[in-house]
Amino acid sequence: MEDDSRFTEFVAERANALMRYGYALSGNPHDAADLTQEALIRLHRAWARVRSKEDPERYAKVIMARLHISRWRLRRRERLSWALPEVPLHDTLPSDGDQDLWHALAGLPRKQRAVLVLRFYEQLADAEIADLLKISQGTVRSHASLGLARLRSEMAARRASPTKARPTPAGHDRMTRPQARTTSAERNVP
């Protein structure tokens, strides 16, 4: 019973921080809530073991990062088979002052966004990021470099043109309907 009360205290103290971390990873408040909820469920299952190591928050964050990665790996294989709605849905961002940065970050590919969040939000070293994402350190540096370059150019363009419209997610042009992703087998590529 004491373990349950300690877990309840941990959730009361750290749930908001975990939610912010999930938002930084996913760029979407709904996905952030899902990541947080699933991480807390898994943390509760392993609470006795994790609590003895004195770092349950780190354990929860590792779970969240791995869940996020597995979700974008699954989505990468998905094949769209429906038409998108005519009006795009825009989620509210946490801070009015940083909306341009959040929009630019949301426009990055998932791997680049994950690397940048882990490096700058979590302040992890390249080796830790590589271990967490199960990629090489060179790939971590490449994703960080490409992501930062894209963020810098997007932010410079926004400063040069303050009335610039918000970018649509990658692959979605406002004038045309997005194309479904195809596999190499569907493209007849060996």
C-alpha positions as CSV (number, residue, x, y, z in Angstrom):
1,M,0.0,0.0,0.0
2,E,2.9,2.3,0.7
3,D,4.2,1.8,-2.8
4,D,0.8,2.9,-4.2
5,S,0.9,6.1,-2.2
6,R,4.4,6.9,-3.3
7,F,3.5,6.3,-6.9
8,T,0.4,8.6,-6.4
9,E,2.7,11.3,-5.0
10,F,5.1,10.9,-7.9
11,V,2.3,11.3,-10.4
12,A,0.9,14.3,-8.6
13,E,4.3,16.0,-8.6
14,R,5.7,15.0,-12.0
15,A,2.8,14.4,-14.3
16,N,2.8,18.0,-15.7
17,A,6.5,17.8,-16.4
18,L,6.1,14.5,-18.2
19,M,3.2,15.9,-20.2
20,R,5.4,18.9,-21.3
21,Y,8.2,16.4,-22.3
22,G,5.6,14.4,-24.3
23,Y,4.5,17.6,-26.1
24,A,8.1,18.4,-26.9
25,L,8.6,14.9,-28.3
26,S,5.4,14.7,-30.3
27,G,4.4,18.3,-31.0
28,N,0.8,17.4,-30.4
29,P,-1.0,17.7,-27.0
30,H,-3.1,14.6,-27.7
31,D,-0.2,12.4,-28.5
32,A,1.6,13.9,-25.4
33,A,-1.3,12.9,-23.2
34,D,-1.2,9.4,-24.7
35,L,2.5,9.1,-24.2
36,T,2.3,10.3,-20.6
37,Q,-0.6,7.9,-19.8
38,E,1.1,4.9,-21.3
39,A,4.4,5.7,-19.6
40,L,2.7,6.1,-16.2
41,I,0.9,2.7,-16.7
42,R,4.2,1.0,-17.5
43,L,6.0,2.8,-14.7
44,H,3.3,1.6,-12.2
45,R,3.9,-2.0,-13.3
46,A,7.6,-1.7,-12.6
47,W,7.3,0.8,-9.6
48,A,8.9,-1.5,-7.0
49,R,12.0,-2.1,-9.1
50,V,12.3,1.5,-10.5
51,R,11.7,3.3,-7.2
52,S,14.7,1.5,-5.6
53,K,16.9,3.0,-8.2
54,E,15.8,6.5,-7.1
55,D,15.1,7.8,-10.7
56,P,11.5,7.0,-11.7
57,E,11.2,10.1,-13.8
58,R,14.1,9.2,-16.1
59,Y,12.6,5.7,-16.5
60,A,9.3,7.3,-17.5
61,K,11.0,9.6,-20.0
62,V,12.9,6.7,-21.6
63,I,9.5,4.8,-21.9
64,M,8.0,7.9,-23.6
65,A,10.8,8.4,-26.0
66,R,10.7,4.7,-27.0
67,L,7.0,4.8,-27.4
68,H,7.2,7.9,-29.6
69,I,9.9,6.2,-31.8
70,S,7.9,3.0,-32.2
71,R,4.8,5.0,-33.1
72,W,6.5,6.9,-35.9
73,R,8.1,3.7,-37.1
74,L,4.6,2.2,-37.4
75,R,3.2,5.3,-39.1
76,R,6.1,5.3,-41.5
77,R,4.7,1.9,-42.8
78,E,1.1,3.1,-42.9
79,R,-0.6,3.6,-46.2
80,L,-3.1,6.4,-46.4
81,S,-6.4,5.4,-47.9
82,W,-8.7,8.3,-47.1
83,A,-9.1,11.9,-48.1
84,L,-8.0,14.5,-45.7
85,P,-10.5,17.0,-44.4
86,E,-10.7,20.3,-46.3
87,V,-10.0,22.4,-43.2
88,P,-6.8,21.6,-41.3
89,L,-6.9,21.2,-37.5
90,H,-4.5,23.5,-35.6
91,D,-3.8,22.5,-32.0
92,T,-3.1,25.3,-29.5
93,L,0.5,25.7,-28.4
94,P,1.6,26.2,-24.8
95,S,3.2,29.6,-25.2
96,D,2.0,32.5,-27.4
97,G,5.5,34.0,-27.5
98,D,7.1,30.9,-29.0
99,Q,4.5,29.9,-31.5
100,D,6.7,30.4,-34.5
101,L,9.4,28.1,-33.0
102,W,6.8,25.5,-32.1
103,H,5.3,25.6,-35.6
104,A,8.8,25.3,-37.1
105,L,9.6,22.4,-34.8
106,A,6.4,20.6,-35.6
107,G,7.3,20.9,-39.3
108,L,10.5,18.9,-38.9
109,P,10.6,15.2,-39.7
110,R,9.9,13.0,-36.6
111,K,13.5,11.7,-36.2
112,Q,15.0,15.2,-36.4
113,R,12.4,16.5,-33.9
114,A,13.1,13.6,-31.5
115,V,16.9,14.2,-31.7
116,L,16.5,18.0,-31.1
117,V,14.1,17.5,-28.2
118,L,16.4,14.9,-26.5
119,R,19.5,17.1,-27.1
120,F,18.1,20.5,-26.1
121,Y,15.1,19.8,-23.9
122,E,16.5,16.8,-22.1
123,Q,20.1,17.9,-22.5
124,L,21.3,14.4,-23.4
125,A,24.7,13.7,-25.0
126,D,24.9,12.2,-28.5
127,A,25.9,8.8,-27.1
128,E,22.8,8.7,-24.8
129,I,20.5,9.8,-27.7
130,A,22.0,7.2,-30.0
131,D,21.5,4.5,-27.3
132,L,17.9,5.6,-26.6
133,L,16.9,5.9,-30.3
134,K,18.9,2.8,-31.3
135,I,20.8,4.7,-34.0
136,S,24.5,5.6,-34.5
137,Q,26.1,8.7,-33.0
138,G,26.8,9.9,-36.5
139,T,23.1,9.7,-37.4
140,V,22.3,11.6,-34.2
141,R,24.6,14.4,-35.3
142,S,23.3,14.4,-38.8
143,H,19.7,14.6,-37.7
144,A,20.6,17.4,-35.2
145,S,22.5,19.3,-37.9
146,L,19.8,19.0,-40.5
147,G,17.0,19.8,-38.0
148,L,18.8,22.9,-36.7
149,A,19.6,24.2,-40.2
150,R,15.9,23.8,-41.2
151,L,14.8,25.5,-38.0
152,R,17.2,28.4,-38.6
153,S,16.1,28.9,-42.1
154,E,12.4,28.7,-41.2
155,M,12.8,31.2,-38.3
156,A,14.8,33.6,-40.6
157,A,12.0,33.4,-43.2
158,R,9.4,34.1,-40.5
159,R,11.4,37.1,-39.2
160,A,11.8,38.4,-42.8
161,S,8.1,38.0,-43.5
162,P,6.1,38.4,-40.2
163,T,2.8,37.8,-42.0
164,K,3.9,34.6,-43.5
165,A,1.3,31.9,-43.2
166,R,1.9,28.9,-41.0
167,P,3.5,26.0,-42.9
168,T,1.5,22.9,-43.5
169,P,3.0,19.6,-42.4
170,A,5.6,18.0,-44.7
171,G,4.0,16.5,-47.8
172,H,0.8,18.5,-47.5
173,D,0.4,21.3,-50.0
174,R,-2.7,23.5,-49.6
175,M,-3.4,23.5,-53.3
176,T,-3.2,19.8,-53.9
177,R,-4.2,16.6,-52.1
178,P,-1.3,14.8,-50.4
179,Q,-0.1,11.6,-52.0
180,A,-0.2,8.3,-50.0
181,R,3.2,6.9,-49.2
182,T,4.1,3.8,-51.2
183,T,6.5,1.1,-50.4
184,S,9.5,0.2,-52.7
185,A,7.6,-3.0,-53.8
186,E,4.6,-0.8,-55.0
187,R,7.0,1.4,-56.9
188,N,8.6,-1.7,-58.5
189,V,12.0,-0.8,-57.1
190,P,14.3,-3.8,-56.5
